[in-house]
């Protein structure tokens, strides 16, 4: 007997055709084949599971890369917004500096009309290729009779002062009336943009869509458009193209009530599809030019320590016991009279007397006299001192009382010493 390939036992007696394999538990080769097939199926399923795991890992990697790309896009958008804000601040500061110097930083009184004409030209220039029909773009009030041909009207319905810049040029004159800064009026312009056309072909809606796309894509009025619009005869004297402050268009959200009020003030004008935009910031400068400041002749910064050659002399502080000079800022203390000594000085002067009393007076009768006189001296001196406030007087009285008590104690000790000697 020999081991077969299926871990059974095979009989090797006789020719090979007579060989047979005996499997454990009485199983046959067909059962072994079925087991092997099941094992192959399980291996295939495991491989499919591994492939699915690999695909899921690849999908997770792709998701992670997409999230990183989204984060990078968000950061780029934030950087773009920060750059736009910084550019606006730079333009505002540059315009403010130019106004301070008296140069033509802003625009004259034609700026309002110039912005309206430039806005109409900007819309008209960017209509194709979305709009392939002839469209009129007119800077005027919406007509009472709707036009038959496709038309876009740009109507300036309100001018308001800019709240953030209305006080930047105050004051404009010095105390003597000299002009120190050119006056400038910051304004916001509010526009109503309406569209007319064939309703069956939705021309009005198509035109409004083109207007929104243009002002969202180009929110800042380009300089070339301003220059082309300034070629009109009625805008020949405008200097809006030289202004440092750029005009930016932002959409204004209006509810039904505000829209009804807006169209209600347009007498006998039927409502049509429209959008509202705000143009900011438009400066109108004054005509009077201030005198320019003198240029800096020499730039020099010196840092020297006290005591170095050429350094400023520090202020001298008064020494102890020295009265400060008048006007030096030190408070002068009133001079007390000679008789008004402090309790401490009286106490120091009385102590040697109390100690020397036993040696000078052998009997206790004469010793009591100087002690009592010394005890009364501080009280009298404190009574003669001029009043310097309630708190100072109270402190002196307390000190005098304490000195008197100590003097009495010293006198008592002296009496005791006399009694001991007698």
Secondary structure, 3 states (H helix, E strand, C coil): CEECCCCCEEECCCCHHHCEEECHHHCCHHHHHHHHHHHHHHHHHHHHHHHHHHHHHHHHHHHHHHHHHHHHHHHHHHHHHHHHHHHHHHHHHHHHHHHHHCCCCCECCCHHHHHHHHHHHHHHHCCCCCCCCCCEEECCCCCCCCCCCCEEEEEEEEEEECCCCCCCCCCCECCCCCECCCCEEEEEEEEEEEEECCCCCCHHHHHHHHHHHHHHHCCECCHHHHHHHCCCHHHCCCCHHHCCCCCEEEECCCCHHHHHHHHHCCCCCCCCCEEEEEEEEEEEECCCCCCCCCCCCCCCCCCCCCCCCCCCCCCCCCCCCCCCCCCCCCCCCCCCCCCCCCHHHHHHHHHHHHHHHHHHCCCHHHHHHHHHHHHHHHHHHHHHCCCCCHHHHHHHHHHHHHHHHHHHHHHHHHHHHHHHHC
